[in-house]
């Protein structure tokens, strides 16, 4: 069991990202298509975080051309280049799945000023 823990601890990110549920973040991802690779930017609201350690992940949601798009990212993935928090969200829940049923102004999360 110690061997598994040592491997997972060595694979963890040295400086962890500090973000929470309801925050609006911009994620830069390495995308490999064939032999070429590029950086893709995905901006959205964090609606869920789950797991811990090496298996920690979070779900981002954005609305693109009127269609809701959700994407799950692994926190400790090598393809995750950077994560920047744009706005802090003021929420009282750990999962914001109710945003899937909201449209327009009602799908926004209030900003935490402090």
Backbone torsions as a table, in degrees:
resi	resn	phi	psi	omega
1	UNK	NA	-35.7	179.1
2	UNK	-63.5	-33.4	-179.8
3	UNK	-62.9	-42.0	178.9
4	UNK	-65.6	-41.5	178.8
5	UNK	-64.1	-38.7	179.1
6	UNK	-64.5	-41.8	-180.0
7	UNK	-66.7	-43.6	-178.3
8	UNK	-68.3	-36.4	178.0
9	UNK	-68.1	-33.4	179.0
10	UNK	-72.4	-22.8	-179.4
11	UNK	-89.0	-7.0	-179.5
12	UNK	-70.7	153.4	177.4
13	UNK	-68.4	135.7	-177.0
14	UNK	-64.6	-46.3	178.0
15	UNK	-111.9	107.8	-176.9
16	UNK	-70.5	150.2	176.2
17	UNK	-76.5	141.3	178.5
18	UNK	-110.7	102.1	177.2
19	UNK	-152.1	162.1	-177.3
20	UNK	-134.7	-178.4	179.0
21	UNK	-68.7	136.1	179.6
22	UNK	91.5	-9.9	178.9
23	UNK	-74.7	144.4	172.9
24	UNK	-93.8	121.9	-175.1
25	UNK	-128.1	157.5	173.1
26	UNK	-115.2	125.3	-178.0
27	UNK	-114.7	130.9	173.2
28	UNK	-102.0	125.7	-175.8
29	UNK	-123.7	141.5	170.8
30	UNK	-81.4	123.4	178.0
31	UNK	-116.7	125.2	179.4
32	UNK	-107.6	122.0	178.1
33	UNK	-122.2	103.0	-176.4
34	UNK	70.4	-119.3	179.2
35	UNK	-98.7	-10.7	-177.8
36	UNK	-96.4	147.8	174.6
37	UNK	-130.2	148.7	180.0
38	UNK	-145.0	170.3	177.9
39	UNK	-103.7	127.1	178.4
40	UNK	-111.3	138.4	-178.9
41	UNK	-104.7	132.6	179.0
42	UNK	-130.5	119.5	-179.1
43	UNK	-116.3	130.7	-179.6
44	UNK	-170.7	-175.2	-179.3
45	UNK	-97.9	135.1	176.9
46	UNK	-75.5	114.6	-178.6
47	UNK	-103.5	-13.1	179.9
48	UNK	-160.4	145.7	169.5
49	UNK	-129.7	140.4	178.3
50	UNK	-150.0	159.8	179.1
51	UNK	81.6	177.9	175.8
52	UNK	-154.8	163.2	-179.8
53	UNK	68.7	-135.5	-175.9
54	UNK	-70.3	-24.4	-175.6
55	UNK	-97.4	16.2	-178.6
56	UNK	-71.6	136.0	-179.8
57	UNK	-142.4	164.1	176.6
58	UNK	-142.9	155.2	-178.2
59	UNK	-113.9	128.5	176.3
60	UNK	-107.6	144.2	178.1
61	UNK	-130.0	134.5	172.8
62	UNK	-140.6	162.2	176.0
63	UNK	-110.6	119.6	-177.6
64	UNK	-120.5	114.3	-178.8
65	UNK	54.7	41.1	176.6
66	UNK	81.0	2.8	-179.8
67	UNK	-116.0	128.8	178.3
68	UNK	-73.5	131.2	-180.0
69	UNK	-123.7	127.6	176.9
70	UNK	-120.2	142.4	179.0
71	UNK	-140.7	139.0	-179.7
72	UNK	-102.8	132.4	-179.8
73	UNK	-121.6	142.7	171.9
74	UNK	-88.1	130.4	-176.0
75	UNK	-64.0	-38.2	-174.8
76	UNK	-97.9	17.3	-179.9
77	UNK	-71.0	145.9	176.8
78	UNK	-74.6	-19.7	178.9
79	UNK	-78.6	-14.0	178.9
80	UNK	-83.6	105.7	-175.0
81	UNK	-79.0	-50.2	-178.8
82	UNK	-154.5	161.5	178.9
83	UNK	-142.1	122.1	180.0
84	UNK	-121.0	132.1	177.5
85	UNK	-87.2	123.8	179.7
86	UNK	-93.5	-48.0	-179.7
87	UNK	-134.1	142.6	172.6
88	UNK	-90.4	134.6	-178.4
89	UNK	-98.4	143.9	177.4
90	UNK	-100.4	102.7	-176.8
91	UNK	-132.8	161.9	179.3
92	UNK	-123.3	14.4	-179.3
93	UNK	-129.9	160.5	178.4
94	UNK	-93.1	-18.5	176.2
95	UNK	-130.3	128.5	-176.6
96	UNK	-106.2	44.1	-178.5
97	UNK	-66.3	-18.2	179.6
98	UNK	-67.5	-17.1	178.0
99	UNK	-66.2	-19.4	179.4
100	UNK	-64.6	-29.4	-177.5
101	UNK	-93.8	-1.6	-177.3
102	UNK	-99.9	152.0	-177.8
103	UNK	-129.3	142.1	172.1
104	UNK	65.9	-130.3	-175.8
105	UNK	-62.1	-31.1	-176.6
106	UNK	-75.3	-11.9	179.6
107	UNK	-91.8	6.5	-178.9
108	UNK	-90.0	155.1	175.5
109	UNK	-107.5	134.2	179.5
110	UNK	-66.2	151.0	-177.6
111	UNK	-89.2	138.1	175.7
112	UNK	-89.7	123.4	-173.2
113	UNK	-83.8	-24.5	-178.0
114	UNK	-90.1	NA	NA
